[in-house]
């Protein structure tokens, strides 16, 4: 699932750091991490002069949430917590403060808290497009697609633009409406004017093409995204996926090395490891384990990534435990798929099937979900069609895109 940007370059994602939901929102409006850091320092200087500026503290907290996503360093969540705690002490009922707290909760995968805080922000300011955006993201993660769609519609009514159109596109995609998803992304692309936003919209047009099995079109969109904003790492990862799925593993590994040097997030590390396996090489999960420890230390709850990883590359019983924990907190389509697949890998296809059915119940044409359900149904002696062209040796490339 996608993480999505608010208008004006301020990012508050549904799940900011890891898993399928993660890192694809456009960077903040600066041209790189250095400029983003300079802006933060200027804001810090202002707060030294005006320590009672609660909206300034809320903005600083959101900057830190954004930096956690841009850099892959989850310690920024701890800094965000401190800034937002200061803002809340000064004015706990302000909508910007509450929206910032909701964004942090979402970044840490505390989606129920994110919904609660976003609703409070909307209560304080019903015209806050930002708060409706966080509410939509969190409801999507909790499996409330109807509630998410209503929040997206409200956000579009308040502030039509890249952030709201991108969310509307994802809502349509989850319903299996690729035409609608493409239409809203085209609206977003037409509205985009910063290089980062242009890259973001082109990247997701590439993702839609990739999900449809059109590698050439996907590669074209990723290249166009990088033309607009060369520092946009997700587009480089997209090119690596196209190369790997096209059988060009050496090229893919070169690209993945550049990707993880820029942004060593869990999904990229897993994609790189699976591509190494595909190339006949041994994967190295050392950095992935280090990332797991960092996320845990920063208070990020991410059973989903580890459920998926253990099911494909480790201990199925451990995968089931992670998947049950994730599904209990966030019963969305991806969590249902993860639990069904973990149960299947643990030798329990009959128990797995209801979750696989839920994961595919909305019409979302995700090839990984279709493959998992087909495998589960075949294990039960039922006829099932495996999605054509799906490469089961590279599941992360379908999972995280």
Legacy VTK file of the C-alpha trace (Angstrom):
# vtk DataFile Version 3.0
C-alpha trace
ASCII
DATASET POLYDATA
POINTS 401 float
0.000 0.000 0.000
1.095 3.454 -0.725
2.313 6.248 1.442
1.008 9.533 0.231
1.918 13.187 0.393
-0.096 16.140 1.474
-0.238 19.226 -0.669
2.673 21.559 -0.162
5.185 18.772 0.135
4.395 17.841 3.718
4.246 14.086 3.982
2.095 12.132 6.378
2.064 8.539 5.272
-0.147 5.657 6.231
2.778 3.391 6.943
5.955 5.174 6.374
8.928 2.936 6.746
8.531 -0.677 5.850
6.406 -3.278 4.096
4.201 -2.865 1.138
2.900 0.395 2.363
6.039 2.183 2.667
8.324 4.655 1.085
6.852 5.937 -2.100
5.548 9.390 -1.236
7.490 12.170 -2.911
10.282 13.711 -0.877
9.726 17.019 0.822
9.974 19.964 -1.500
13.706 20.365 -0.975
16.095 19.033 -3.606
17.861 16.684 -1.234
18.485 15.643 2.320
20.949 18.496 2.918
18.383 21.159 2.051
15.753 19.379 4.120
18.157 19.451 7.059
18.799 23.184 6.507
15.061 23.875 6.599
14.733 21.909 9.829
17.600 23.889 11.374
15.895 27.150 10.429
12.700 25.939 12.051
14.632 24.923 15.140
16.136 28.394 15.316
12.658 29.902 15.113
11.489 27.659 17.925
14.379 28.804 20.115
13.170 32.351 19.579
9.462 31.468 19.879
9.287 28.386 22.107
5.535 28.759 22.475
4.867 28.289 18.762
2.930 25.040 18.985
2.311 24.877 15.250
6.024 25.277 14.682
6.680 22.318 16.979
4.032 20.321 15.117
5.686 21.189 11.808
9.072 20.128 13.177
7.555 16.827 14.270
6.212 16.242 10.774
9.600 17.121 9.305
11.133 14.407 11.464
8.471 11.893 10.394
9.305 12.770 6.803
13.030 12.370 7.415
12.434 8.888 8.843
10.940 7.958 5.499
13.418 9.819 3.292
16.541 8.526 5.046
15.357 5.144 6.291
16.529 6.115 9.782
13.746 5.252 12.263
15.432 7.251 15.052
13.705 10.286 13.545
10.438 8.914 14.925
11.809 9.410 18.431
12.715 13.009 17.568
9.247 13.509 16.097
7.700 12.214 19.295
9.613 14.776 21.322
8.653 17.702 19.087
5.010 16.684 18.975
4.910 16.143 22.739
6.086 19.757 23.155
3.397 20.924 20.727
0.740 18.969 22.612
1.779 20.449 25.960
1.298 23.915 24.470
-2.008 23.261 22.699
-3.288 19.681 22.788
-6.513 20.513 20.913
-4.961 22.184 17.838
-5.719 20.405 14.578
-2.157 20.686 13.244
-0.785 19.188 16.461
-3.292 16.343 16.367
-2.606 15.701 12.679
1.107 15.486 13.406
0.472 13.015 16.217
-1.741 10.971 13.881
1.007 10.926 11.252
3.550 9.699 13.794
1.174 6.997 15.004
0.679 5.866 11.412
4.421 5.861 10.816
4.810 3.525 13.763
1.951 1.328 12.477
-0.359 2.284 15.353
-3.252 2.729 12.964
-6.089 2.664 15.497
-4.380 5.521 17.344
-3.893 7.307 14.028
-7.632 7.101 13.316
-8.501 8.373 16.782
-6.123 11.333 16.518
-7.126 12.176 12.947
-10.788 12.232 13.999
-9.935 14.605 16.826
-8.087 16.830 14.349
-11.123 16.845 12.058
-13.317 17.671 15.030
-11.110 20.678 15.717
-11.004 21.690 12.049
-13.410 19.925 9.669
-11.712 21.641 6.730
-8.291 20.071 7.334
-7.445 18.160 4.173
-4.304 16.897 5.891
-6.268 15.246 8.678
-8.653 13.606 6.220
-5.624 12.249 4.348
-4.174 10.642 7.463
-7.609 9.263 8.318
-7.904 7.704 4.848
-4.475 6.097 5.106
-5.083 4.675 8.568
-8.538 3.345 7.686
-7.045 1.612 4.644
-4.516 -0.089 6.892
-7.298 -1.168 9.253
-9.230 -2.732 6.382
-12.031 -0.146 6.408
-11.990 0.572 2.685
-15.428 2.201 2.707
-14.392 4.601 5.462
-11.130 5.303 3.684
-12.955 6.075 0.453
-15.225 8.570 2.225
-12.203 10.296 3.749
-10.525 10.477 0.331
-13.665 11.967 -1.213
-13.785 14.580 1.523
-10.110 15.365 1.043
-10.593 15.809 -2.716
-13.491 18.152 -2.060
-11.391 20.233 0.303
-8.119 20.247 -1.627
-8.002 18.569 -5.021
-4.393 17.948 -5.934
-1.575 15.420 -6.046
-2.129 14.101 -2.518
-5.872 13.570 -2.816
-5.803 12.310 -6.417
-3.098 9.771 -5.524
-5.188 8.463 -2.658
-8.227 8.242 -4.923
-6.122 6.273 -7.394
-5.136 3.764 -4.745
-8.720 3.440 -3.550
-9.753 2.592 -7.116
-6.880 0.117 -7.492
-7.925 -1.756 -4.365
-11.366 -2.186 -5.920
-9.812 -3.625 -9.082
-10.560 -0.492 -11.112
-7.297 0.004 -12.983
-8.894 2.452 -15.402
-10.039 4.649 -12.542
-6.694 4.282 -10.799
-4.880 5.428 -13.928
-7.307 8.314 -14.443
-6.704 9.734 -10.965
-2.944 9.345 -11.326
-3.127 11.257 -14.589
-5.037 13.994 -12.743
-2.260 13.983 -10.152
0.421 14.173 -12.826
-1.331 17.090 -14.489
-1.526 18.881 -11.145
2.086 18.179 -10.154
4.599 20.960 -10.637
7.505 20.223 -8.297
10.048 17.696 -9.607
9.367 15.449 -6.608
5.620 15.346 -7.212
6.087 14.741 -10.932
8.425 11.840 -10.160
5.942 10.428 -7.665
3.030 10.398 -10.098
5.125 8.918 -12.903
6.432 6.244 -10.561
2.932 5.110 -9.696
1.889 5.072 -13.330
4.816 2.689 -13.707
3.529 0.585 -10.834
0.132 0.252 -12.472
1.832 -0.902 -15.666
3.981 -3.371 -13.718
0.917 -4.863 -12.002
-0.648 -5.277 -15.433
2.436 -7.185 -16.628
3.652 -4.485 -19.052
7.346 -4.336 -18.169
8.227 -2.042 -21.063
5.651 0.575 -20.089
6.629 0.307 -16.425
10.297 0.826 -17.249
9.400 3.856 -19.344
7.507 5.492 -16.508
10.298 4.795 -14.013
12.806 6.394 -16.385
10.563 9.439 -16.762
10.264 9.681 -12.979
14.039 9.763 -12.654
14.281 12.374 -15.382
12.024 14.590 -13.317
13.784 13.908 -10.017
17.006 11.861 -10.173
17.093 11.414 -6.380
13.727 9.610 -6.284
14.891 6.199 -5.079
11.598 4.291 -5.536
11.838 4.842 -9.300
15.357 3.395 -9.293
13.980 0.405 -7.377
11.281 0.155 -10.024
13.928 -0.126 -12.714
15.592 -2.870 -10.668
12.278 -4.754 -10.500
11.767 -4.500 -14.247
15.278 -5.829 -14.858
14.839 -8.714 -12.410
11.423 -9.700 -13.733
12.792 -9.466 -17.259
15.549 -11.974 -16.444
18.366 -9.399 -16.405
19.543 -10.302 -12.912
23.050 -8.842 -13.202
21.613 -5.477 -14.192
18.999 -5.743 -11.446
21.621 -6.441 -8.786
23.672 -3.440 -9.879
20.568 -1.276 -9.571
19.589 -2.754 -6.205
23.043 -2.034 -4.859
22.569 1.633 -5.728
19.106 1.548 -4.171
20.166 0.104 -0.807
23.174 2.419 -0.640
20.752 5.315 -0.867
17.909 3.905 1.212
18.412 0.549 3.005
14.765 -0.117 3.757
13.506 -3.599 4.503
11.576 -4.091 1.287
14.537 -3.147 -0.887
16.861 -5.421 1.068
14.447 -8.326 0.643
14.026 -7.628 -3.068
17.804 -7.536 -3.441
18.183 -10.821 -1.553
15.564 -12.569 -3.668
17.210 -11.322 -6.841
20.518 -12.756 -5.616
18.797 -16.111 -5.077
17.350 -15.888 -8.584
20.865 -15.275 -9.915
22.215 -18.346 -8.121
23.924 -16.335 -5.388
23.607 -16.515 -1.626
21.487 -13.761 -0.036
22.899 -11.728 2.830
20.224 -10.770 5.339
22.630 -9.100 7.804
21.552 -5.554 7.018
17.903 -6.592 7.083
18.296 -7.899 10.621
19.992 -4.646 11.627
17.061 -2.711 10.176
14.668 -4.860 12.191
16.485 -3.971 15.396
16.493 -0.255 14.569
12.781 -0.240 13.845
11.995 -2.064 17.059
14.114 0.401 19.055
12.235 3.318 17.462
8.863 1.888 18.461
7.794 0.763 14.982
5.552 -2.304 15.027
5.978 -4.239 11.805
4.904 -7.825 12.157
3.780 -7.786 8.522
7.232 -7.590 6.964
8.552 -10.363 9.170
5.509 -12.562 8.614
6.070 -12.297 4.871
9.830 -12.754 5.128
9.676 -15.764 7.450
7.011 -17.432 5.289
9.166 -17.116 2.173
12.669 -17.441 3.612
12.585 -18.638 7.194
10.389 -20.305 9.799
6.688 -20.748 8.821
5.624 -21.165 12.456
7.237 -17.832 13.322
5.601 -16.349 10.227
2.187 -17.427 11.553
2.828 -15.753 14.911
3.845 -12.489 13.250
0.932 -12.651 10.825
-1.632 -13.281 13.555
-0.302 -10.315 15.530
-0.450 -8.056 12.469
-3.927 -9.174 11.450
-5.247 -8.657 14.981
-4.139 -5.002 14.833
-4.665 -4.268 11.133
-7.097 -6.622 9.370
-6.464 -5.274 5.873
-6.092 -7.132 2.570
-2.327 -7.461 2.771
-2.413 -8.714 6.362
-5.057 -11.268 5.381
-2.858 -12.466 2.537
0.172 -12.687 4.833
-1.721 -14.766 7.388
-3.176 -17.059 4.746
0.233 -17.612 3.134
1.948 -18.197 6.477
-0.659 -20.790 7.426
-0.252 -22.479 4.049
3.522 -22.619 4.422
3.002 -24.048 7.910
0.988 -26.900 6.389
-2.507 -25.594 7.162
-4.126 -24.822 3.785
-7.690 -25.322 5.006
-7.218 -22.746 7.757
-5.439 -20.492 5.258
-8.175 -20.379 2.629
-10.610 -17.940 4.322
-7.817 -15.387 4.657
-6.779 -15.849 1.031
-10.390 -15.325 0.013
-10.602 -12.126 2.033
-7.364 -10.850 0.498
-8.828 -11.255 -2.989
-12.393 -10.228 -2.151
-12.356 -6.637 -3.432
-11.188 -7.290 -6.990
-7.687 -5.903 -6.368
-5.605 -7.363 -9.187
-2.428 -7.978 -7.259
-0.577 -10.936 -8.816
0.943 -12.086 -5.542
-2.441 -12.407 -3.845
-3.793 -14.356 -6.793
-0.799 -16.679 -6.765
-1.109 -17.347 -3.031
-4.813 -18.155 -3.274
-4.238 -20.451 -6.262
-1.543 -22.379 -4.407
-3.776 -22.765 -1.351
-6.764 -23.947 -3.385
-4.642 -26.428 -5.356
-3.352 -27.856 -2.074
-6.987 -28.535 -1.175
-7.577 -30.318 -4.474
-9.514 -27.472 -6.050
-8.912 -26.161 -9.572
-7.188 -22.791 -9.543
-5.474 -20.636 -12.146
-2.059 -19.214 -11.293
-1.675 -15.650 -12.628
0.243 -15.860 -15.932
3.719 -14.411 -15.932
4.028 -14.336 -12.139
7.504 -15.334 -10.948
7.188 -17.150 -7.583
10.925 -16.895 -7.013
10.591 -13.092 -6.692
7.560 -12.594 -4.418
8.838 -9.400 -2.815
8.871 -7.641 -6.180
5.101 -8.086 -6.401
4.502 -7.647 -2.692
6.146 -4.318 -2.161
5.343 -2.585 -5.413
LINES 1 402
401 0 1 2 3 4 5 6 7 8 9 10 11 12 13 14 15 16 17 18 19 20 21 22 23 24 25 26 27 28 29 30 31 32 33 34 35 36 37 38 39 40 41 42 43 44 45 46 47 48 49 50 51 52 53 54 55 56 57 58 59 60 61 62 63 64 65 66 67 68 69 70 71 72 73 74 75 76 77 78 79 80 81 82 83 84 85 86 87 88 89 90 91 92 93 94 95 96 97 98 99 100 101 102 103 104 105 106 107 108 109 110 111 112 113 114 115 116 117 118 119 120 121 122 123 124 125 126 127 128 129 130 131 132 133 134 135 136 137 138 139 140 141 142 143 144 145 146 147 148 149 150 151 152 153 154 155 156 157 158 159 160 161 162 163 164 165 166 167 168 169 170 171 172 173 174 175 176 177 178 179 180 181 182 183 184 185 186 187 188 189 190 191 192 193 194 195 196 197 198 199 200 201 202 203 204 205 206 207 208 209 210 211 212 213 214 215 216 217 218 219 220 221 222 223 224 225 226 227 228 229 230 231 232 233 234 235 236 237 238 239 240 241 242 243 244 245 246 247 248 249 250 251 252 253 254 255 256 257 258 259 260 261 262 263 264 265 266 267 268 269 270 271 272 273 274 275 276 277 278 279 280 281 282 283 284 285 286 287 288 289 290 291 292 293 294 295 296 297 298 299 300 301 302 303 304 305 306 307 308 309 310 311 312 313 314 315 316 317 318 319 320 321 322 323 324 325 326 327 328 329 330 331 332 333 334 335 336 337 338 339 340 341 342 343 344 345 346 347 348 349 350 351 352 353 354 355 356 357 358 359 360 361 362 363 364 365 366 367 368 369 370 371 372 373 374 375 376 377 378 379 380 381 382 383 384 385 386 387 388 389 390 391 392 393 394 395 396 397 398 399 400
